[in-house]
Amino acid sequence: MNSFLTSVFVIFKKEFKGYIFSLSSLIFLIIFLILQAIFTFVIGKFYSTGQSSLDLFFYFHPWLYLFLLPALGMKVWAEEKRSGTYEILRTLPVSLYEITLGKFFALWCFVLIAIFLTFPVVLTLYYLGNPDFGPIFSGYLMSWIMAGAYLSISLFASSVTQNQIVSFVFSILICFIFVFLGFDTFKHYFTFLPINFYEFIANLSFVTHFQRGIKGIIDSRDLIYFFSIIVLFLSLNILTLNKEK
């Protein structure tokens, strides 16, 4: 067990340093923060709502992640395969499980930094009013956990191809389905389905499970859902790569 954790940490440390000192990662952070500000203050008209909450701020996260996180994760495996470093990586005395987890946690922690850098929005909220800390904490926590689900899908999409563009589009397609299922528009297109079946399908959406976090509720069912998505797609990632051996 100690050997497993050590190997995962070694991979994590290498990958995380790569993200921290990468120009493309800096560009990602800048774009992320700019888009977050545009969605919150321009499109969401944050100052006009008169509400002392971050509901609008969190409302756009599923859509923000839909495009930005696949862009961040599309090269994880695709670039390794294209450049030929994947074959070298597999010769190292570490398992595919350890490599995958190390890469995933490095990417997930980098996204945590990106989310943390939105703290000026929180400071603005406290300057304007006296908000409840509970929904802010749960919203941030569930947003980061939801981001992990997006990233696991992005890693899986990257594992099936050497082409980063194909990986990007494939990841967006899968993530879009998980987002779309939670909106009323889905219900309008599938009114012929039995209500119980529709509710089951809608419950598979990222949005459905994220909304409770925005309201200040950290429900174990939502945590189980997101971690199940992460485990599922990381497992599919490993299975896909194992077939290429």
HURA-V994950 format. One line per field, one symbol per residue. ss: DSSP state (A for helix, B for strand, O for the rest). A space follows every 50 residues. Layout:
ss=???
This chain:
ss=OAAAAAAAAAAAAAAAAAAAOOAAAAAAAAAAAAAAAAAAAAAOOAAAAO OOOOAAAAAOAAAAAAAAAAAAAOAAAAAAAAAOAAAAAAOOOOOAAAAA AAAAAAAAAAAAAAAAOOAAAAAAAAAAOOOOAAAAAAAAAAAAAAAAAA AAAAAAAAAOOOOAAAAAAAAAAAAAAAAAOOOAAAAAAOOOOOAAAAAA AAOOOAAAAAAAAAOOOOOAAAAAAAAAAAAAAAAAAAAAAAAOO
